[in-house]
Structures are given as C-alpha cells and as structure tokens.
Amino acid sequence: MDSILELEIASLLINELHSLLSMLTQYIDLSDHEEEYKIIFEVFHQAAHRKPLLLKNLHKDARLLSVLQYARKFLDHVSELADKRNINIHALAQEMLRRAYTVLAEVSKNNSKYVIICDGMSITDAIYIAYRLKKEHMEPFIFPLINPGGITETYKFILEPHDYLLNASLSLKNIAYSIARKVHAKNAIVFREYDYSIHRLRNVRVIDIINTMYSLTSKLYSKVIHLKSEFNGVIMLLSDHGYDVIVKDVDLYEVEHRWRPHSLSVIASLLVI
C-alpha cells in the first residue's frame, strides 16, 4: 500500500466509524443502558450477518434502519480490505496507531495515561462504550484496526512483526507494556474476561450471550470512568479482535472469533478516551 492510499483508507474508516457513533447518539435515547446495548448489539449483528438476532423489527424504525445501512457500508469496506491480498494490513494498523499516539501526545502532562488491552472486545462493545461517553459529554476518538485472522496471534504479528517472529511467547501483556512505554503511560492492564466468555458461551440462548457481554462491557466502562475521574486519566483502550454470534441449533447460539466474510471478529477496536 502506498502512503497516500494508506492515509485515505485510514481516514475513510475513522470518519465512517465516527459518523456511525454520531448517528447512534442522535437516534437512541433510552433511560435503560441495557436496552441501548441490545440495540447497538443488534445493529452490528444484522449489519454483519444480514439476519436478525433478537430484535426482528429493527428495520421498521426509519432512524435505526439508516444506522443499520451505514453500519453495513462500514463493514463492507472492512471486509473488502481484510480479503484483499494486496493491502498491507500492518501498514494500515501502524497508521491507525500513529494517529492514536498523536492524540495522546497532545494530552497535558498533568493527566495520567493508562493502556488497557482487551482480549476479545468486539466493535459492538467499543462503540457502546464510546456511545456512553459521548452521552456524558466526552469526546472519545475511535480507530478500527483490521485483524484478518480474527485471532490474537494474528494481531500480535500485525503490531509487533519483528518481535513476534523472534519471540514465540510474545503475549498481549508484552504488547500492552510496549505501547505503555511508547506513550509514557502510568500503567498497562490486560482485560481478559471477554475471551473467557467467548470460550464458555456454547449452545446457549442469545439473551444469555447479550446479558453476559453487556455485564462485561459495563464493568469495563466503569473501570474507564474510575481511571478518568479518580486519577485524571486518559485511556488508550485496545482490542485484539472481536467476536461473532453464530446459530447452532433451534434457539441455541455460540460465540466464536475467526475470519469469515462480513465478520465482526476481524475488527480490532482502539479508543482514546
């Protein structure tokens, strides 16, 4: 990928994601955070898989239909990039990181910086956190990295190709501390609870999946708010990949992370909060 194309693609994906976030904050205004999460979860599932999950009448709301169509356009671009063999995914990821680092470099020295890497946080969860923050009059920056393998090992190679080839034991914790050193962060944390649930949620009801992921995302959101309020913190929140909800039997589903066309698993979300 030449440098001009790299900049254009990064700008396109970032702008689309921020536009989608603005649409969600404009069109969803409920008093129940769990119901808000369900709508966002449904939008991304339908955008990725072209079929309803829990909310079968989403398309009947003209505003939410426009959000769904925009989310599909964004995922179409991601899928096209993940599938193209002539696209340098590593270079695109480095451009996204460079932009995140630029935002962090502008932060006052009075603000403590923290890095949180999540094992398996979906774009759905990242957007929900950004949505909640925006509703609280904060302005998070959100960047989508592409992990074409949809698994942690691919992400490690994308971020640290040289270190990964030399060190087979390179972990997310290694990467978290490496990024923390680059941005002069006070601490680095690995949040593994999404991945634990991904491997546990087999042959369960869809509502059990959504309730589990909402609980985890609420816990992560509370951690972010605590760091911001108690320590005047600025947080770089990253994920290595997402996950997809797949039907297994009548009314039974499972959660998985792997590559497939229009998969949410291939998006590694990055937030600067």
Secondary structure, DSSP 8 states (H G I E B T S, - for coil): --HHHHHHHHHHHHHHHHHHHHHHHHH---S-HHHHHHHHHHHHHHHHHSS-SS-TTGGGSHHHHHHHHHHHHHHHHHHHHHH-TTS-HHHHHHHHHHHHHHHHHTS-TTSEEEEEEESS--HHHHHHHHHHHHHTT---EEEEEE-TT-SHHHHHHHH-HHHHHH-TT--HHHHHHHHHHHHT-SEEEEE-HHHHHHTT--SB-HHHHHHHHHHHHHHHHHHHHHHHHHH-EEEEEEES---EEEEEETTEEEEE----TT-GGGEEEEEE-
